[in-house]
Amino acid sequence: MNDLTHVELLWIKKRIENRIRFGRTAEEHMLDRQWRLVSFAPDSIFAFVRWTSNGYGTVLSRVDILRAVCSGECYSTVPYVRPGGDILLRLSGWPKVEKALQAMDAVEALGLDPADAAPEHWRHIHNRLSVGEQPRRYTLGRHQAWLRRRRIGP
């Protein structure tokens, strides 16, 4: 294909919803009424939310925040994501997913795009919510430190 990371999005009313919560798409293709393919440039960060239900209620509730990998870089596989990505956050179960979505909302409340937040923040959210602890909030000070650190380089 190319160096892009591709995510298949499926929507079936009241049954399945795969969607992007945040991230800057490089390309988007409508495959049919239910399927879309969105692509992300290497090193970009995006949130992928999956929800599935059946006649009895919710079966799956999951959120993944991924960094699109560069060509030749190691990655983890994630359903519907090709080739895969660097997993920053991976949570399942509605209570944890809801708290992760609230953390994304909190970053947006600062006037920032969650795709621009420090990757370490999403790893921190993952680690804390995985063990039932309250994560630290992202602040403008943390964001400024991330921007300075990014300018210096690896």
Rosetta silent file (secondary structure, phi, psi, omega in degrees, C-alpha in Angstrom):
SEQUENCE: MNDLTHVELLWIKKRIENRIRFGRTAEEHMLDRQWRLVSFAPDSIFAFVRWTSNGYGTVLSRVDILRAVCSGECYSTVPYVRPGGDILLRLSGWPKVEKALQAMDAVEALGLDPADAAPEHWRHIHNRLSVGEQPRRYTLGRHQAWLRRRRIGP
SCORE:     score description
SCORE:     0.000 S_00000001
   1 L     0.000  -87.991  176.101    0.000    0.000    0.000 S_00000001
   2 L  -169.589 -166.755 -177.807    2.186    2.844    1.328 S_00000001
   3 L   -80.999    2.939 -178.277    3.624    4.090    4.618 S_00000001
   4 L   -77.738  154.531  171.535    0.183    4.994    5.975 S_00000001
   5 E   -98.712  126.010 -173.955   -1.579    3.167    8.787 S_00000001
   6 E  -105.947  136.688  179.442   -5.053    2.125    7.642 S_00000001
   7 E  -125.192  125.702  177.668   -8.077    1.725    9.917 S_00000001
   8 E   -88.994  124.795  179.558  -11.287    0.027    8.794 S_00000001
   9 E  -109.921  129.055 -178.727  -14.374    1.663   10.257 S_00000001
  10 E  -123.162  137.048  175.853  -17.638   -0.259   10.359 S_00000001
  11 E  -136.389  118.873  173.295  -21.030    1.034   11.405 S_00000001
  12 E  -126.982  116.429 -172.961  -24.149   -1.130   11.658 S_00000001
  13 L   -47.218  126.916  177.428  -26.999    0.641   13.437 S_00000001
  14 L    60.944   15.124 -178.985  -27.446   -0.520   17.055 S_00000001
  15 L  -128.796  -52.888 -175.157  -24.969   -3.408   16.518 S_00000001
  16 E  -140.310  134.959  174.447  -21.415   -2.306   15.688 S_00000001
  17 E  -142.250  110.206  172.326  -19.653    1.036   15.774 S_00000001
  18 E  -109.489  122.127 -176.525  -15.950    1.395   15.004 S_00000001
  19 E  -145.462  161.792  175.037  -14.950    5.041   14.940 S_00000001
  20 E   -94.724  124.952  179.482  -12.053    7.427   15.274 S_00000001
  21 E   -84.631  -40.386  172.705  -12.359    9.620   18.384 S_00000001
  22 E  -153.561  163.030  179.712   -9.442   11.899   17.473 S_00000001
  23 L   134.639  153.499 -179.656   -6.575   12.050   15.015 S_00000001
  24 L  -100.246  112.055 -179.010   -5.690   13.719   11.737 S_00000001
  25 L   -77.895  140.902  176.630   -6.531   11.528    8.775 S_00000001
  26 L   -90.809  -33.251  179.038   -4.259   11.610    5.748 S_00000001
  27 E  -146.105  156.070  175.420   -6.744    9.816    3.487 S_00000001
  28 E  -147.408  133.429  179.730  -10.329    8.607    3.667 S_00000001
  29 E  -131.300  128.838  173.291  -12.193    6.224    1.377 S_00000001
  30 E   -85.112  118.619 -179.957  -15.867    5.274    1.499 S_00000001
  31 L   -88.872  -40.632  172.139  -16.051    1.569    0.654 S_00000001
  32 L  -164.069 -165.615 -175.444  -19.842    1.285    0.987 S_00000001
  33 L   -65.280  -25.398 -176.359  -22.629    2.516    3.260 S_00000001
  34 L  -106.290  -22.871 -174.062  -21.215    0.652    6.268 S_00000001
  35 E  -113.419  135.945  171.210  -17.461    0.565    5.666 S_00000001
  36 E  -131.781  153.483  175.080  -14.899    3.384    5.493 S_00000001
  37 E  -122.170  118.899  176.628  -11.125    3.225    5.356 S_00000001
  38 E  -114.013  147.667 -175.990   -9.201    6.050    7.023 S_00000001
  39 E  -128.697  147.760 -177.626   -5.430    6.368    6.929 S_00000001
  40 E  -124.998  141.718  178.523   -2.908    8.109    9.167 S_00000001
  41 L   -70.310  152.895  177.554    0.584    9.398    8.404 S_00000001
  42 L   -54.933  141.777  177.574    3.547    7.840   10.221 S_00000001
  43 L    76.529    1.474  177.182    4.114    9.126   13.763 S_00000001
  44 L   -85.978  154.055 -176.746    0.589   10.559   14.085 S_00000001
  45 E  -110.812  137.975  179.618   -1.541    9.682   17.110 S_00000001
  46 E  -148.077  156.809  177.597   -5.194    8.644   16.937 S_00000001
  47 E  -111.535  130.592 -177.398   -7.892    7.083   19.114 S_00000001
  48 E  -118.491  118.094 -177.120   -9.878    4.125   17.802 S_00000001
  49 E  -110.666  131.780  177.146  -13.121    3.242   19.628 S_00000001
  50 E  -124.046  136.861  179.124  -14.963   -0.053   19.100 S_00000001
  51 E  -141.812  134.463  178.895  -18.398   -0.921   20.415 S_00000001
  52 E  -138.371  142.316  176.217  -20.504   -4.022   19.712 S_00000001
  53 E  -137.784  167.420  172.230  -23.867   -5.145   21.033 S_00000001
  54 E  -132.071 -165.277 -177.919  -26.361   -7.923   20.530 S_00000001
  55 L   -64.542  -13.946 -176.882  -30.005   -8.349   21.491 S_00000001
  56 L  -105.754   -7.050  179.446  -29.085   -8.498   25.186 S_00000001
  57 E   136.443 -164.468 -176.968  -26.819   -5.454   25.468 S_00000001
  58 E   -69.975  131.870  178.622  -23.217   -4.378   25.028 S_00000001
  59 E  -102.645  -38.379 -176.731  -20.797   -7.160   24.140 S_00000001
  60 E  -141.349  135.172  173.768  -17.613   -5.144   23.549 S_00000001
  61 E  -140.826  115.650 -174.018  -16.479   -1.691   24.534 S_00000001
  62 E  -145.927  146.549  173.057  -12.841   -0.850   23.762 S_00000001
  63 E  -133.429  135.706  175.753  -10.608    2.146   23.122 S_00000001
  64 E  -126.431  130.653  169.680   -7.097    2.104   21.674 S_00000001
  65 E  -109.130  121.877 -172.888   -4.839    5.124   21.343 S_00000001
  66 E  -124.704  152.303  169.011   -2.174    4.336   18.801 S_00000001
  67 E  -106.112  125.026  178.008    0.813    5.981   17.204 S_00000001
  68 L   -65.330  131.732 -174.764    1.031    5.222   13.488 S_00000001
  69 L   -86.822  156.945  175.002    4.363    3.516   12.862 S_00000001
  70 L   -86.628  160.157  179.887    7.023    4.387   10.316 S_00000001
  71 L   -56.797  130.872  178.991    8.118    1.890    7.679 S_00000001
  72 L    84.518   -4.506 -179.018   10.285   -0.859    9.188 S_00000001
  73 L   -84.853  149.029  176.767    9.367    0.033   12.772 S_00000001
  74 L   -68.263  149.407  179.481    8.067   -2.601   15.218 S_00000001
  75 L  -151.122  165.070  173.317    4.344   -2.532   15.946 S_00000001
  76 E  -105.152  145.801  178.645    1.553   -4.373   17.733 S_00000001
  77 E   -83.687  144.799  178.731   -1.409   -5.743   15.831 S_00000001
  78 E  -138.640  134.272  178.587   -4.862   -4.366   16.545 S_00000001
  79 L   -53.864  138.432  178.296   -8.081   -5.595   14.908 S_00000001
  80 L    73.957    1.795 -178.666   -9.117   -3.426   11.933 S_00000001
  81 E  -116.719  123.739  179.341   -5.743   -1.592   11.923 S_00000001
  82 E  -120.906  130.794   -0.583   -3.173   -2.369    9.211 S_00000001
  83 E   -78.547  -25.322 -177.441   -0.376   -2.971    9.698 S_00000001
  84 E   158.727 -158.320 -179.929   -0.790   -2.113   13.412 S_00000001
  85 E  -164.401  174.249  173.620    0.565    0.569   15.676 S_00000001
  86 E   -85.509  112.696 -175.128    2.486    1.562   18.757 S_00000001
  87 E   -78.156  119.242  175.939   -0.094    1.090   21.518 S_00000001
  88 E   -95.951  -35.290 -179.709   -0.186    4.031   23.912 S_00000001
  89 E  -147.854  137.119  176.611   -3.469    3.095   25.589 S_00000001
  90 E  -148.401  109.110 -177.638   -5.615   -0.024   25.332 S_00000001
  91 E  -132.506  147.522  174.865   -8.642   -0.421   27.588 S_00000001
  92 E  -135.224  159.304 -175.008  -11.789   -2.494   27.482 S_00000001
  93 L    94.364  130.105 -172.286  -14.975   -2.507   29.534 S_00000001
  94 H   -55.050  -43.696 -178.314  -17.290    0.462   29.635 S_00000001
  95 H   -58.287  -42.344  179.438  -16.198    1.962   33.012 S_00000001
  96 H   -72.302  -40.678  178.832  -12.544    2.190   31.889 S_00000001
  97 H   -61.972  -42.846  179.598  -13.427    3.269   28.353 S_00000001
  98 H   -60.353  -41.994  179.353  -15.664    6.011   29.728 S_00000001
  99 H   -67.240  -35.755  176.660  -12.835    7.330   31.935 S_00000001
 100 H   -65.805  -41.093  177.405  -10.456    7.311   28.960 S_00000001
 101 H   -63.732  -37.363  177.098  -13.003    9.272   26.907 S_00000001
 102 H   -65.574  -35.499  176.854  -13.304   11.748   29.784 S_00000001
 103 H   -65.337  -37.105  176.149   -9.501   12.149   29.772 S_00000001
 104 H   -65.391  -42.718  177.288   -9.696   12.994   26.059 S_00000001
 105 H   -60.581  -38.511 -179.224  -12.437   15.532   26.801 S_00000001
 106 H   -65.456  -37.255  177.092  -10.240   17.078   29.520 S_00000001
 107 H   -66.282  -42.557  178.011   -7.395   17.605   27.030 S_00000001
 108 H   -63.744  -34.036  179.592   -9.838   19.221   24.598 S_00000001
 109 H   -63.803  -22.034  176.247  -11.131   21.457   27.413 S_00000001
 110 L   -80.113   -4.166 -177.819   -7.616   22.944   27.579 S_00000001
 111 L    86.819   17.538 -178.503   -8.026   24.011   23.955 S_00000001
 112 L  -111.104  151.862  171.997   -5.679   21.285   22.699 S_00000001
 113 L   -83.082  126.705  179.794   -6.166   18.531   20.166 S_00000001
 114 H   -55.756  -25.103  178.019   -5.673   15.178   21.960 S_00000001
 115 H   -67.519  -18.499 -179.871   -3.574   14.062   18.957 S_00000001
 116 H   -95.783   -7.669 -179.676   -1.023   16.710   19.995 S_00000001
 117 L   -67.572  156.786  179.886   -0.800   15.631   23.650 S_00000001
 118 L   -60.725  132.254  177.251    2.359   13.926   24.869 S_00000001
 119 H   -56.139  -33.213  179.033    2.320   10.180   24.101 S_00000001
 120 H   -61.841  -28.957  177.911    3.497    9.587   27.679 S_00000001
 121 H   -64.018  -43.145 -179.147    0.226   11.084   28.907 S_00000001
 122 H   -69.439  -34.526  175.227   -1.792    8.378   27.138 S_00000001
 123 H   -65.218  -40.467  177.551    0.535    5.674   28.506 S_00000001
 124 H   -61.173  -46.343  178.988    0.034    7.157   31.986 S_00000001
 125 H   -58.558  -45.694  179.197   -3.770    7.118   31.541 S_00000001
 126 H   -58.266  -50.959 -176.715   -3.568    3.476   30.412 S_00000001
 127 H   -61.273  -43.975 -177.624   -1.396    2.407   33.338 S_00000001
 128 H   -70.187  -46.407 -178.686   -3.483    4.135   35.991 S_00000001
 129 H   -68.441  -29.806  178.760   -6.908    3.122   34.671 S_00000001
 130 H   -60.752  -30.875 -178.400   -5.742   -0.479   34.141 S_00000001
 131 L  -107.889   12.610  175.422   -5.231   -0.844   37.891 S_00000001
 132 L    78.404   20.302  178.705   -8.242    1.220   38.987 S_00000001
 133 L  -100.950  160.384  178.981   -6.305    4.339   39.993 S_00000001
 134 L   -84.555  123.356  178.819   -7.070    7.960   39.196 S_00000001
 135 L   -77.530  159.090  173.942   -4.730    9.399   36.532 S_00000001
 136 L   -73.808  148.795  177.577   -3.163   12.854   36.708 S_00000001
 137 L   -77.663  148.917  173.499   -4.767   15.505   34.546 S_00000001
 138 L   -78.240  137.251 -178.921   -2.949   16.861   31.536 S_00000001
 139 L  -124.117  164.897  176.397   -2.032   20.509   32.042 S_00000001
 140 H   -63.421  -33.878  176.978   -0.794   23.311   29.833 S_00000001
 141 H   -62.994  -43.960  176.861    2.498   23.161   31.747 S_00000001
 142 H   -63.232  -39.353 -179.256    2.917   19.470   30.901 S_00000001
 143 H   -66.259  -42.113  177.499    2.045   20.225   27.305 S_00000001
 144 H   -61.385  -40.541  178.216    4.647   23.025   27.098 S_00000001
 145 H   -63.175  -40.760  178.309    7.265   20.652   28.547 S_00000001
 146 H   -62.368  -44.499 -179.870    6.339   18.042   25.910 S_00000001
 147 H   -62.552  -41.045  178.212    6.670   20.586   23.101 S_00000001
 148 H   -65.710  -43.204  179.986   10.111   21.672   24.340 S_00000001
 149 H   -63.469  -37.476 -179.915   11.260   18.062   24.727 S_00000001
 150 H   -67.054  -36.076  179.108   10.040   17.244   21.213 S_00000001
 151 H   -65.930  -34.569 -179.306   12.022   20.174   19.756 S_00000001
 152 H   -68.847  -36.398  178.898   15.229   18.871   21.347 S_00000001
 153 L   106.729 -178.703 -175.713   14.736   15.461   19.748 S_00000001
 154 L   -67.104    0.000    0.000   15.087   11.858   20.892 S_00000001
